[in-house]
């Protein structure tokens, strides 16, 4: 009977001259070019993007793509067949919109709404109120893009729950440019999660981004990466962040905690920040270079987080602040402070209270101490920065031969890898680097640029234990 129905249908189509529908081929590739027409609400990029199906690729050729209305896309690929929106090889497509007076915008540059299994690669996002706003969504990869000259913040994941994003190798800079005569503005590089935990950002990988020159004129601030209360399971690693001090002076990285799992902050290079790192609860902070900011690490309570707990600060190199370390841990459970190189000569190395209930071991200091003392168990005299490092003033913090840091770490709390993602071997060093007998740094030299990977071991961080046992 079914075969008869098919034959009758074919005959009917032939009699009526109607073309039978054909199945859409999977995995189509589309290419678009900028229009020479004036900006309008009818933009080919937005229109085409919203038609994409699992496995499709949309390629944008170089030039400027602009429009005057809201630009929003909602697409959903699958794990096996993600949707890809990318730049043409070797070309620079710039998504923007006309600016009003004083760098004001009536719309965000782009909004990605409840999308999933989407890859956005190699695009430039210039301007807009918020440059790129994610409204909900999961399993989105945002990589190798440039985001800049926004009136407010650059990337925002603060409207609806988000999960399992990969945000990597993006260049984010010059945010918060709204003319102050028109009102105040924020300028975060990444605003992750919602104020008051009204939305949760979970299990995101934020790595190898270069973020700098962030401006704010409001109390909202210009943090490099801010992970709001209740957001959890996020890994923030190998980012280079500096100059979050234009207009206001806010942290390069701020993680609130208060979620169901720790956030990890590791392998980042940070300088010219308000606080380089501010942490309240539920965080593992390790192997960071924390340099020349108002405060190195602030680890204390915050109005939005009711309980300080579950924080480990291990094997960081902290230099050139006043103070290097500000801690208020009274009554806080599950706290660890170990193997940190704290060099703030001429200022305060440690200003702390409430450490009596914490695990504290093998921190080496230069500078004044408040609330603690050198006891050769928890805190040791580290000598001068000149004797500890190859060239601290030149931002080379490799432990020189004979440094007090070499072989001096507490083995129980030594991470498996160091700042260069190279294995740590006994006897373990204090600070972000493991010298392992080498007299010079084999890895990336601190500079205003992306941090280069020095080995192919970076993915192993997801599988190696947090600390040696």
SENU-892519 format. One record per residue (C-alpha): residue number from 1; residue in one letter; x negated, y, z. Coordinates in Angstrom, 1 decimal. Layout:
REM residues N
<vodren NUM,A,<X,Y,Z>> ...
This chain:
REM residues 469
<vodren 1,X,<0.0,0.0,0.0>> <vodren 2,X,<-2.8,2.4,0.9>> <vodren 3,X,<-4.5,1.8,-2.5>> <vodren 4,X,<-1.2,2.5,-4.3>> <vodren 5,X,<-0.9,5.8,-2.4>> <vodren 6,X,<-4.4,6.9,-3.5>> <vodren 7,X,<-3.6,6.0,-7.2>> <vodren 8,X,<-0.3,8.0,-7.0>> <vodren 9,X,<-2.1,11.0,-5.5>> <vodren 10,X,<-4.7,11.0,-8.2>> <vodren 11,X,<-2.0,10.9,-10.9>> <vodren 12,X,<-0.1,13.7,-9.2>> <vodren 13,X,<-3.3,15.9,-9.1>> <vodren 14,X,<-3.9,15.2,-12.8>> <vodren 15,X,<-0.3,16.0,-13.7>> <vodren 16,X,<-0.2,19.3,-11.8>> <vodren 17,X,<-3.7,20.4,-12.8>> <vodren 18,X,<-4.7,20.8,-9.1>> <vodren 19,X,<-8.3,20.1,-8.1>> <vodren 20,X,<-8.5,17.6,-5.3>> <vodren 21,X,<-10.3,18.8,-2.1>> <vodren 22,X,<-13.8,17.6,-1.7>> <vodren 23,X,<-15.7,17.0,1.6>> <vodren 24,X,<-18.1,19.8,2.6>> <vodren 25,X,<-21.7,18.6,2.3>> <vodren 26,X,<-23.5,18.6,5.6>> <vodren 27,X,<-26.6,20.7,6.3>> <vodren 28,X,<-26.2,23.6,3.8>> <vodren 29,X,<-28.8,26.4,3.4>> <vodren 30,X,<-27.7,29.9,2.7>> <vodren 31,X,<-29.9,32.9,2.0>> <vodren 32,X,<-28.9,36.6,2.3>> <vodren 33,X,<-30.5,39.9,1.6>> <vodren 34,X,<-30.0,43.4,3.1>> <vodren 35,X,<-27.3,45.4,1.4>> <vodren 36,X,<-28.1,48.8,-0.1>> <vodren 37,X,<-24.6,50.1,0.9>> <vodren 38,X,<-24.1,52.4,3.9>> <vodren 39,X,<-23.4,50.7,7.2>> <vodren 40,X,<-19.8,49.6,7.7>> <vodren 41,X,<-17.8,47.0,9.6>> <vodren 42,X,<-18.0,44.5,6.8>> <vodren 43,X,<-21.4,43.0,7.2>> <vodren 44,X,<-22.5,40.0,5.2>> <vodren 45,X,<-24.8,38.7,8.0>> <vodren 46,X,<-22.0,38.5,10.6>> <vodren 47,X,<-19.5,37.1,8.1>> <vodren 48,X,<-21.7,34.4,6.9>> <vodren 49,X,<-23.1,33.5,10.3>> <vodren 50,X,<-19.6,32.8,11.6>> <vodren 51,X,<-19.0,30.2,8.9>> <vodren 52,X,<-22.0,28.1,9.8>> <vodren 53,X,<-21.4,24.4,10.6>> <vodren 54,X,<-23.6,21.8,12.3>> <vodren 55,X,<-26.8,21.3,10.4>> <vodren 56,X,<-26.5,24.6,8.4>> <vodren 57,X,<-29.4,27.0,8.0>> <vodren 58,X,<-29.0,30.8,7.4>> <vodren 59,X,<-32.1,32.5,6.1>> <vodren 60,X,<-32.4,36.3,6.3>> <vodren 61,X,<-34.8,38.0,3.9>> <vodren 62,X,<-36.8,41.1,4.9>> <vodren 63,X,<-35.2,44.5,5.3>> <vodren 64,X,<-32.6,46.2,7.5>> <vodren 65,X,<-29.2,44.8,8.4>> <vodren 66,X,<-26.9,47.3,10.0>> <vodren 67,X,<-23.3,47.8,10.8>> <vodren 68,X,<-21.1,50.2,12.8>> <vodren 69,X,<-18.7,47.8,14.6>> <vodren 70,X,<-19.2,45.0,17.1>> <vodren 71,X,<-21.5,42.3,15.8>> <vodren 72,X,<-20.6,39.0,17.4>> <vodren 73,X,<-21.1,35.4,16.3>> <vodren 74,X,<-19.8,32.2,17.7>> <vodren 75,X,<-21.2,29.0,16.2>> <vodren 76,X,<-21.5,25.5,17.6>> <vodren 77,X,<-24.0,22.9,16.2>> <vodren 78,X,<-24.7,19.6,17.8>> <vodren 79,X,<-27.7,18.1,19.4>> <vodren 80,X,<-28.5,16.1,16.3>> <vodren 81,X,<-27.6,18.9,13.9>> <vodren 82,X,<-28.2,22.3,15.3>> <vodren 83,X,<-27.4,25.5,13.5>> <vodren 84,X,<-30.5,27.6,12.5>> <vodren 85,X,<-30.6,31.3,11.8>> <vodren 86,X,<-34.1,32.4,10.9>> <vodren 87,X,<-36.3,34.8,9.0>> <vodren 88,X,<-37.5,34.0,5.5>> <vodren 89,X,<-41.1,32.9,5.6>> <vodren 90,X,<-43.4,35.8,5.8>> <vodren 91,X,<-40.6,38.4,5.9>> <vodren 92,X,<-39.2,40.8,8.5>> <vodren 93,X,<-35.5,41.1,8.8>> <vodren 94,X,<-34.4,43.8,11.2>> <vodren 95,X,<-31.0,43.8,12.8>> <vodren 96,X,<-30.0,47.2,14.0>> <vodren 97,X,<-27.1,49.7,14.0>> <vodren 98,X,<-26.9,53.5,13.7>> <vodren 99,X,<-27.9,55.3,16.9>> <vodren 100,X,<-26.0,58.3,18.3>> <vodren 101,X,<-27.6,61.3,19.8>> <vodren 102,X,<-30.1,60.7,22.6>> <vodren 103,X,<-30.5,57.0,21.6>> <vodren 104,X,<-27.0,56.2,22.6>> <vodren 105,X,<-25.0,53.3,21.1>> <vodren 106,X,<-21.3,52.5,21.2>> <vodren 107,X,<-22.1,48.7,20.8>> <vodren 108,X,<-24.7,46.1,21.7>> <vodren 109,X,<-26.9,45.2,18.8>> <vodren 110,X,<-25.6,41.6,18.8>> <vodren 111,X,<-23.5,39.3,21.0>> <vodren 112,X,<-23.8,35.5,20.9>> <vodren 113,X,<-20.4,34.3,22.2>> <vodren 114,X,<-19.9,30.8,23.6>> <vodren 115,X,<-22.4,29.3,21.1>> <vodren 116,X,<-24.2,26.0,21.4>> <vodren 117,X,<-27.0,24.1,19.7>> <vodren 118,X,<-28.1,27.2,18.0>> <vodren 119,X,<-31.7,28.3,17.0>> <vodren 120,X,<-32.5,32.0,16.3>> <vodren 121,X,<-36.0,32.4,15.1>> <vodren 122,X,<-38.2,35.2,13.7>> <vodren 123,X,<-35.7,38.1,13.7>> <vodren 124,X,<-36.2,41.6,14.8>> <vodren 125,X,<-33.5,43.2,17.0>> <vodren 126,X,<-33.9,47.0,17.1>> <vodren 127,X,<-31.7,49.2,19.2>> <vodren 128,X,<-28.2,48.7,20.4>> <vodren 129,X,<-27.0,49.4,24.0>> <vodren 130,X,<-28.0,45.9,25.1>> <vodren 131,X,<-30.1,44.4,22.3>> <vodren 132,X,<-29.0,40.8,22.5>> <vodren 133,X,<-26.2,39.7,24.8>> <vodren 134,X,<-25.4,36.1,25.4>> <vodren 135,X,<-21.8,35.6,26.5>> <vodren 136,X,<-21.7,32.0,27.8>> <vodren 137,X,<-23.2,29.2,25.8>> <vodren 138,X,<-25.6,26.3,26.2>> <vodren 139,X,<-28.5,24.7,24.4>> <vodren 140,X,<-29.6,27.9,22.5>> <vodren 141,X,<-33.2,28.4,21.3>> <vodren 142,X,<-34.3,32.0,20.9>> <vodren 143,X,<-37.9,32.1,19.7>> <vodren 144,X,<-40.5,34.1,17.9>> <vodren 145,X,<-38.2,37.2,17.8>> <vodren 146,X,<-39.0,40.8,18.5>> <vodren 147,X,<-36.5,42.8,20.7>> <vodren 148,X,<-37.2,46.5,21.2>> <vodren 149,X,<-35.9,50.1,21.6>> <vodren 150,X,<-32.7,49.3,23.2>> <vodren 151,X,<-30.8,51.9,25.2>> <vodren 152,X,<-30.3,49.4,28.0>> <vodren 153,X,<-31.8,46.0,28.6>> <vodren 154,X,<-33.2,43.7,26.0>> <vodren 155,X,<-31.8,40.3,26.6>> <vodren 156,X,<-28.8,39.7,28.9>> <vodren 157,X,<-27.3,36.4,30.0>> <vodren 158,X,<-24.8,38.0,32.4>> <vodren 159,X,<-21.4,37.3,31.1>> <vodren 160,X,<-20.2,33.7,31.7>> <vodren 161,X,<-22.2,30.6,32.7>> <vodren 162,X,<-25.2,29.7,30.5>> <vodren 163,X,<-27.2,26.5,30.5>> <vodren 164,X,<-30.3,25.0,28.9>> <vodren 165,X,<-31.6,27.9,26.8>> <vodren 166,X,<-35.2,28.0,25.5>> <vodren 167,X,<-36.4,31.6,25.3>> <vodren 168,X,<-40.0,31.5,24.1>> <vodren 169,X,<-42.7,33.5,22.3>> <vodren 170,X,<-40.6,36.6,22.0>> <vodren 171,X,<-42.0,40.1,22.0>> <vodren 172,X,<-39.8,42.3,24.2>> <vodren 173,X,<-40.7,46.0,24.7>> <vodren 174,X,<-39.6,49.6,25.1>> <vodren 175,X,<-36.2,49.2,26.7>> <vodren 176,X,<-34.0,51.6,28.5>> <vodren 177,X,<-34.4,54.5,26.1>> <vodren 178,X,<-31.1,56.2,26.6>> <vodren 179,X,<-31.6,60.0,27.0>> <vodren 180,X,<-31.3,60.7,30.7>> <vodren 181,X,<-29.2,63.8,29.8>> <vodren 182,X,<-26.5,61.4,28.8>> <vodren 183,X,<-26.5,59.3,32.0>> <vodren 184,X,<-28.6,56.6,33.7>> <vodren 185,X,<-29.6,53.3,32.2>> <vodren 186,X,<-31.3,50.0,33.1>> <vodren 187,X,<-34.1,48.5,31.1>> <vodren 188,X,<-34.7,44.8,32.1>> <vodren 189,X,<-36.6,42.7,29.7>> <vodren 190,X,<-34.3,39.7,30.6>> <vodren 191,X,<-31.3,39.9,32.9>> <vodren 192,X,<-30.5,36.3,33.7>> <vodren 193,X,<-27.3,35.4,35.6>> <vodren 194,X,<-24.8,37.6,37.2>> <vodren 195,X,<-24.7,40.0,40.2>> <vodren 196,X,<-23.1,38.3,43.1>> <vodren 197,X,<-23.4,34.9,41.4>> <vodren 198,X,<-20.2,35.6,39.4>> <vodren 199,X,<-21.9,33.6,36.7>> <vodren 200,X,<-24.7,31.1,36.9>> <vodren 201,X,<-27.7,30.7,34.6>> <vodren 202,X,<-29.1,27.2,34.9>> <vodren 203,X,<-31.9,25.0,33.5>> <vodren 204,X,<-33.4,27.7,31.2>> <vodren 205,X,<-37.0,27.5,29.9>> <vodren 206,X,<-38.4,31.1,29.6>> <vodren 207,X,<-42.0,30.7,28.4>> <vodren 208,X,<-44.8,32.4,26.5>> <vodren 209,X,<-43.0,35.7,26.0>> <vodren 210,X,<-44.8,39.1,25.9>> <vodren 211,X,<-42.8,41.8,27.8>> <vodren 212,X,<-44.0,45.3,28.4>> <vodren 213,X,<-43.2,49.0,28.6>> <vodren 214,X,<-39.8,48.8,30.3>> <vodren 215,X,<-38.0,51.9,31.3>> <vodren 216,X,<-35.1,52.6,33.7>> <vodren 217,X,<-33.4,55.7,35.1>> <vodren 218,X,<-31.0,53.9,37.5>> <vodren 219,X,<-31.1,51.7,40.6>> <vodren 220,X,<-30.4,48.8,38.3>> <vodren 221,X,<-34.1,48.8,37.5>> <vodren 222,X,<-36.4,47.6,34.8>> <vodren 223,X,<-37.5,44.2,35.9>> <vodren 224,X,<-39.4,42.1,33.4>> <vodren 225,X,<-37.4,39.0,34.1>> <vodren 226,X,<-34.7,39.0,36.7>> <vodren 227,X,<-32.9,35.8,37.7>> <vodren 228,X,<-29.9,36.6,39.8>> <vodren 229,X,<-28.5,35.0,42.9>> <vodren 230,X,<-27.1,31.5,42.5>> <vodren 231,X,<-28.9,30.8,39.3>> <vodren 232,X,<-31.1,27.7,39.5>> <vodren 233,X,<-33.4,25.2,37.7>> <vodren 234,X,<-35.0,27.9,35.6>> <vodren 235,X,<-38.7,27.6,34.6>> <vodren 236,X,<-40.5,30.9,34.0>> <vodren 237,X,<-44.0,30.2,32.8>> <vodren 238,X,<-46.9,31.5,30.7>> <vodren 239,X,<-45.3,34.9,30.2>> <vodren 240,X,<-47.4,38.1,30.0>> <vodren 241,X,<-45.5,41.0,31.6>> <vodren 242,X,<-46.8,44.5,32.3>> <vodren 243,X,<-45.7,48.1,32.8>> <vodren 244,X,<-42.3,47.8,34.4>> <vodren 245,X,<-42.9,51.2,36.0>> <vodren 246,X,<-41.5,53.8,33.5>> <vodren 247,X,<-38.8,55.9,35.2>> <vodren 248,X,<-38.5,53.4,38.1>> <vodren 249,X,<-40.9,50.8,39.5>> <vodren 250,X,<-39.4,47.3,39.6>> <vodren 251,X,<-40.7,43.7,39.7>> <vodren 252,X,<-42.3,42.0,36.7>> <vodren 253,X,<-40.5,38.9,37.9>> <vodren 254,X,<-37.7,38.7,40.5>> <vodren 255,X,<-36.0,35.4,41.4>> <vodren 256,X,<-33.2,35.6,44.1>> <vodren 257,X,<-32.5,31.9,44.7>> <vodren 258,X,<-29.4,30.7,46.5>> <vodren 259,X,<-28.7,28.1,43.9>> <vodren 260,X,<-28.6,24.3,44.1>> <vodren 261,X,<-32.2,23.8,42.9>> <vodren 262,X,<-35.5,25.7,42.8>> <vodren 263,X,<-36.6,28.1,40.1>> <vodren 264,X,<-40.3,27.7,39.0>> <vodren 265,X,<-42.5,30.7,38.3>> <vodren 266,X,<-45.9,29.5,37.0>> <vodren 267,X,<-48.8,30.4,34.8>> <vodren 268,X,<-47.7,34.0,34.3>> <vodren 269,X,<-50.1,37.1,33.9>> <vodren 270,X,<-48.6,40.2,35.5>> <vodren 271,X,<-49.9,43.7,36.1>> <vodren 272,X,<-48.7,47.3,36.4>> <vodren 273,X,<-45.5,46.3,38.1>> <vodren 274,X,<-43.6,47.5,41.1>> <vodren 275,X,<-43.7,44.2,42.8>> <vodren 276,X,<-45.5,41.8,40.5>> <vodren 277,X,<-43.3,39.0,41.9>> <vodren 278,X,<-40.3,39.3,44.3>> <vodren 279,X,<-38.8,36.1,45.6>> <vodren 280,X,<-36.2,35.4,48.3>> <vodren 281,X,<-35.3,31.8,48.3>> <vodren 282,X,<-35.5,28.5,46.3>> <vodren 283,X,<-38.6,29.1,44.3>> <vodren 284,X,<-41.9,27.6,43.5>> <vodren 285,X,<-44.5,30.2,42.7>> <vodren 286,X,<-47.8,28.8,41.5>> <vodren 287,X,<-50.8,29.4,39.3>> <vodren 288,X,<-50.0,33.0,38.5>> <vodren 289,X,<-52.4,35.9,37.9>> <vodren 290,X,<-50.9,38.8,39.8>> <vodren 291,X,<-52.8,42.0,39.2>> <vodren 292,X,<-53.0,45.8,39.9>> <vodren 293,X,<-49.4,46.5,40.9>> <vodren 294,X,<-47.7,48.3,43.8>> <vodren 295,X,<-47.3,45.0,45.7>> <vodren 296,X,<-48.5,41.6,44.6>> <vodren 297,X,<-45.8,39.3,46.0>> <vodren 298,X,<-42.9,40.4,48.1>> <vodren 299,X,<-41.2,37.4,49.8>> <vodren 300,X,<-38.5,38.6,52.1>> <vodren 301,X,<-34.8,38.8,52.5>> <vodren 302,X,<-32.5,40.7,50.2>> <vodren 303,X,<-29.0,42.2,50.6>> <vodren 304,X,<-27.5,39.6,48.2>> <vodren 305,X,<-29.2,36.5,49.6>> <vodren 306,X,<-28.1,35.4,53.1>> <vodren 307,X,<-30.8,32.9,53.8>> <vodren 308,X,<-34.6,33.0,53.1>> <vodren 309,X,<-35.6,29.4,52.6>> <vodren 310,X,<-37.3,26.8,50.4>> <vodren 311,X,<-40.1,28.9,49.0>> <vodren 312,X,<-43.6,27.6,48.1>> <vodren 313,X,<-46.3,30.1,47.1>> <vodren 314,X,<-49.4,28.2,46.1>> <vodren 315,X,<-52.6,28.7,44.1>> <vodren 316,X,<-52.0,32.2,42.9>> <vodren 317,X,<-54.8,34.8,42.3>> <vodren 318,X,<-53.6,38.1,43.6>> <vodren 319,X,<-55.8,41.2,43.2>> <vodren 320,X,<-55.8,44.9,43.4>> <vodren 321,X,<-52.5,45.8,45.3>> <vodren 322,X,<-51.6,47.3,48.6>> <vodren 323,X,<-50.6,44.9,49.9>> <vodren 324,X,<-51.4,41.7,48.1>> <vodren 325,X,<-48.8,39.8,50.0>> <vodren 326,X,<-45.7,41.1,51.9>> <vodren 327,X,<-43.9,38.3,53.8>> <vodren 328,X,<-40.9,38.3,56.2>> <vodren 329,X,<-40.1,34.6,56.9>> <vodren 330,X,<-38.7,34.6,60.5>> <vodren 331,X,<-36.4,31.7,60.9>> <vodren 332,X,<-36.8,30.5,57.3>> <vodren 333,X,<-37.1,26.7,56.8>> <vodren 334,X,<-39.2,24.9,54.2>> <vodren 335,X,<-41.7,27.6,53.5>> <vodren 336,X,<-45.3,27.0,52.2>> <vodren 337,X,<-48.1,29.4,51.7>> <vodren 338,X,<-51.3,27.7,50.5>> <vodren 339,X,<-54.4,28.0,48.4>> <vodren 340,X,<-53.9,31.6,47.4>> <vodren 341,X,<-56.8,34.0,46.5>> <vodren 342,X,<-55.7,37.3,48.1>> <vodren 343,X,<-58.2,40.1,47.2>> <vodren 344,X,<-57.1,43.6,48.0>> <vodren 345,X,<-60.3,45.2,49.3>> <vodren 346,X,<-59.7,48.7,50.4>> <vodren 347,X,<-56.0,47.9,51.1>> <vodren 348,X,<-54.0,45.2,52.9>> <vodren 349,X,<-54.4,41.6,51.8>> <vodren 350,X,<-51.6,40.2,54.0>> <vodren 351,X,<-48.7,41.9,55.8>> <vodren 352,X,<-46.7,39.1,57.3>> <vodren 353,X,<-44.3,38.1,60.0>> <vodren 354,X,<-42.4,34.9,60.7>> <vodren 355,X,<-45.2,32.5,59.6>> <vodren 356,X,<-45.2,30.4,62.8>> <vodren 357,X,<-42.7,27.9,61.3>> <vodren 358,X,<-44.2,27.8,57.9>> <vodren 359,X,<-46.8,25.6,56.4>> <vodren 360,X,<-49.8,27.8,55.9>> <vodren 361,X,<-53.2,26.6,54.7>> <vodren 362,X,<-56.4,27.6,52.9>> <vodren 363,X,<-55.6,31.2,51.8>> <vodren 364,X,<-58.7,33.2,51.2>> <vodren 365,X,<-58.6,37.0,51.8>> <vodren 366,X,<-60.4,40.3,51.2>> <vodren 367,X,<-58.7,43.3,52.8>> <vodren 368,X,<-56.9,44.2,56.0>> <vodren 369,X,<-54.5,41.8,57.7>> <vodren 370,X,<-51.3,42.5,59.6>> <vodren 371,X,<-49.5,39.9,61.5>> <vodren 372,X,<-52.1,37.2,60.7>> <vodren 373,X,<-55.8,36.7,61.3>> <vodren 374,X,<-58.7,34.8,59.8>> <vodren 375,X,<-58.6,31.5,61.7>> <vodren 376,X,<-60.4,29.2,59.2>> <vodren 377,X,<-57.4,27.1,58.9>> <vodren 378,X,<-54.5,29.2,57.5>> <vodren 379,X,<-56.6,32.2,56.4>> <vodren 380,X,<-60.3,32.3,55.5>> <vodren 381,X,<-62.6,35.2,54.8>> <vodren 382,X,<-63.0,35.1,51.0>> <vodren 383,X,<-66.0,37.5,50.6>> <vodren 384,X,<-65.7,40.3,48.1>> <vodren 385,X,<-64.0,40.1,44.7>> <vodren 386,X,<-67.4,40.7,43.2>> <vodren 387,X,<-68.8,37.5,44.7>> <vodren 388,X,<-65.6,35.5,44.2>> <vodren 389,X,<-64.9,36.1,40.5>> <vodren 390,X,<-66.9,36.5,37.3>> <vodren 391,X,<-65.7,40.1,36.7>> <vodren 392,X,<-62.6,41.2,38.6>> <vodren 393,X,<-62.8,44.8,37.3>> <vodren 394,X,<-62.9,43.4,33.8>> <vodren 395,X,<-59.9,41.1,34.6>> <vodren 396,X,<-62.0,37.9,34.5>> <vodren 397,X,<-60.9,36.0,37.6>> <vodren 398,X,<-62.7,32.8,36.9>> <vodren 399,X,<-64.4,31.6,40.1>> <vodren 400,X,<-68.1,32.2,39.7>> <vodren 401,X,<-70.6,29.5,40.8>> <vodren 402,X,<-71.0,29.8,44.6>> <vodren 403,X,<-67.6,31.5,45.0>> <vodren 404,X,<-65.9,30.9,48.3>> <vodren 405,X,<-62.9,29.7,46.3>> <vodren 406,X,<-64.6,26.7,44.7>> <vodren 407,X,<-63.7,23.4,46.3>> <vodren 408,X,<-61.9,25.1,49.2>> <vodren 409,X,<-58.2,24.4,48.5>> <vodren 410,X,<-56.0,22.2,50.6>> <vodren 411,X,<-55.6,19.1,48.5>> <vodren 412,X,<-52.0,18.3,49.7>> <vodren 413,X,<-50.7,21.5,48.1>> <vodren 414,X,<-52.8,21.7,44.9>> <vodren 415,X,<-50.7,21.6,41.7>> <vodren 416,X,<-51.5,19.0,39.1>> <vodren 417,X,<-52.5,21.7,36.5>> <vodren 418,X,<-54.0,25.2,36.7>> <vodren 419,X,<-53.3,28.5,34.9>> <vodren 420,X,<-54.8,27.2,31.7>> <vodren 421,X,<-52.7,24.0,31.9>> <vodren 422,X,<-55.9,22.0,32.5>> <vodren 423,X,<-55.9,19.3,35.1>> <vodren 424,X,<-57.1,20.0,38.6>> <vodren 425,X,<-59.6,17.6,40.0>> <vodren 426,X,<-61.0,17.2,43.5>> <vodren 427,X,<-62.4,19.1,45.2>> <vodren 428,X,<-59.7,21.6,44.3>> <vodren 429,X,<-60.2,25.3,44.0>> <vodren 430,X,<-58.3,28.1,45.6>> <vodren 431,X,<-56.4,30.5,43.2>> <vodren 432,X,<-54.9,30.1,39.8>> <vodren 433,X,<-57.9,28.5,38.1>> <vodren 434,X,<-59.6,25.2,38.5>> <vodren 435,X,<-63.3,25.7,37.6>> <vodren 436,X,<-64.2,21.9,37.7>> <vodren 437,X,<-67.9,22.7,37.4>> <vodren 438,X,<-67.5,25.1,34.5>> <vodren 439,X,<-69.2,28.5,34.8>> <vodren 440,X,<-66.9,30.3,32.4>> <vodren 441,X,<-63.2,30.4,31.6>> <vodren 442,X,<-62.4,28.0,28.6>> <vodren 443,X,<-59.0,29.5,28.2>> <vodren 444,X,<-57.1,32.7,27.4>> <vodren 445,X,<-58.7,36.0,28.5>> <vodren 446,X,<-56.3,38.4,30.1>> <vodren 447,X,<-55.2,41.0,27.6>> <vodren 448,X,<-52.1,43.0,26.5>> <vodren 449,X,<-50.9,40.2,24.2>> <vodren 450,X,<-49.3,36.8,24.2>> <vodren 451,X,<-50.9,34.2,26.4>> <vodren 452,X,<-52.5,31.6,24.1>> <vodren 453,X,<-52.1,27.9,25.0>> <vodren 454,X,<-55.5,26.4,25.5>> <vodren 455,X,<-54.5,22.7,25.4>> <vodren 456,X,<-51.7,20.6,24.1>> <vodren 457,X,<-50.7,19.7,27.7>> <vodren 458,X,<-48.1,22.4,28.2>> <vodren 459,X,<-45.1,20.1,27.7>> <vodren 460,X,<-46.5,17.8,30.4>> <vodren 461,X,<-45.6,20.4,33.1>> <vodren 462,X,<-42.1,19.1,32.9>> <vodren 463,X,<-43.2,15.6,33.9>> <vodren 464,X,<-46.0,16.1,36.3>> <vodren 465,X,<-45.2,16.4,40.0>> <vodren 466,X,<-44.9,19.9,41.5>> <vodren 467,X,<-47.8,19.3,43.9>> <vodren 468,X,<-50.2,16.5,44.6>> <vodren 469,X,<-49.3,14.2,47.4>> 
